[in-house]
Amino acid sequence: MARRDTPELPDFSLLKRLARDQLVYLLEQLPGKKDLFIESDLMSPLDRIANVSTLKQHDVVKLYKVEYKPTVSLSDQLCFLIRPRIQTVKWICDVVNADKAAGRFRRYKIIFTPQRFFACEAVLEEQGVFGGKLLCKSPGGMNQLCEVDNQRMKCLLSSELWV
């Protein structure tokens, strides 16, 4: 017999769907085929909201774990789903600058979760991959979505991705 004085567990399926829809929206901001780099501590939460087939439906060709070494991706578009950590941002800067040095043009997108930090922006600027305009219009509780194109970075606001 169930206890009557305990509340029912909340239904998190709506939050899961909202997070999946938000991830799809963020991925679609970089149209075309892309590779997705994910920090290891975000892999399990990502798997709970979107499986590999969902990612592939939205043009993610390959998934990589962030490993702080040169990339092996052959894609012209790279998307990074990361926590706002200086070490990770420096690695992304190394990837972008190595591509510049090799004369390779790629498009990059950085998705910070749960939010971006000024210190990360400062590293991007210091390393020469951040520039151009910040397009920031948002109510509170928004994530920053950053797109780098080897010469400049435009920051576009998008809804928060909860994982």
Residue pairs with C-beta under 8 A, 6 or more apart in sequence:
15 162
16 48
16 49
18 162
19 49
19 161
19 162
19 163
20 49
20 50
20 54
22 158
22 159
22 160
22 161
22 162
23 46
23 49
23 50
23 161
24 50
24 54
24 58
25 158
25 159
26 109
26 111
26 145
26 158
26 161
27 34
27 36
27 55
27 58
27 59
27 60
27 79
28 58
29 109
29 145
29 147
29 156
29 158
30 77
30 79
30 107
30 109
30 147
31 59
32 59
32 76
32 77
33 59
33 61
33 75
33 76
33 77
34 59
34 60
34 61
34 75
34 77
34 78
34 79
34 109
35 60
35 61
35 62
35 63
35 64
35 73
35 75
35 77
35 78
35 79
36 55
36 60
36 62
36 63
36 64
36 79
36 80
36 81
37 64
37 65
37 66
37 71
37 78
37 79
37 80
37 81
37 82
38 46
38 63
38 64
38 65
38 66
38 80
38 81
38 82
39 65
39 66
39 81
39 82
39 83
39 85
39 88
40 65
40 66
41 83
42 81
42 82
42 83
42 113
42 163
43 65
45 163
46 81
46 163
48 163
49 163
52 63
55 63
60 79
61 75
62 73
62 75
64 71
64 72
64 73
66 80
66 82
66 88
66 91
68 87
68 88
68 91
70 94
70 95
70 98
71 78
71 95
75 106
76 105
76 106
76 107
77 106
77 107
77 108
77 109
78 95
78 106
78 107
78 108
78 109
79 108
79 109
79 110
79 111
80 88
80 92
80 108
80 109
80 110
80 111
81 111
81 113
82 88
82 89
82 92
82 110
82 111
82 112
82 113
83 112
83 113
84 112
84 115
84 116
84 117
84 119
84 120
85 120
86 119
86 120
86 123
89 110
89 120
89 123
89 124
90 123
90 127
92 108
92 110
92 124
92 129
93 123
93 124
93 127
93 128
93 129
95 108
96 108
96 127
96 129
96 148
96 150
97 127
97 128
97 129
99 105
99 106
99 150
100 150
105 150
106 150
107 147
107 148
107 149
108 147
108 148
108 149
108 150
109 145
109 146
109 147
109 148
110 145
110 146
110 147
110 148
111 143
111 145
111 161
112 120
112 143
112 144
112 145
112 146
113 143
113 160
113 161
113 162
113 163
114 143
114 160
114 161
114 162
115 143
115 144
115 160
116 143
116 144
116 146
116 155
121 130
124 130
124 146
124 148
124 153
125 131
129 148
129 150
129 153
130 148
130 152
130 153
131 151
131 152
131 153
132 151
132 152
132 153
132 154
133 154
134 154
134 155
135 154
135 155
135 156
135 157
136 144
136 155
136 157
137 157
138 157
141 160
142 157
142 158
142 159
142 160
143 157
143 158
143 159
143 160
143 161
144 155
144 157
145 155
145 156
145 157
145 158
146 153
146 154
146 155
146 156
147 153
147 154
147 155
147 156
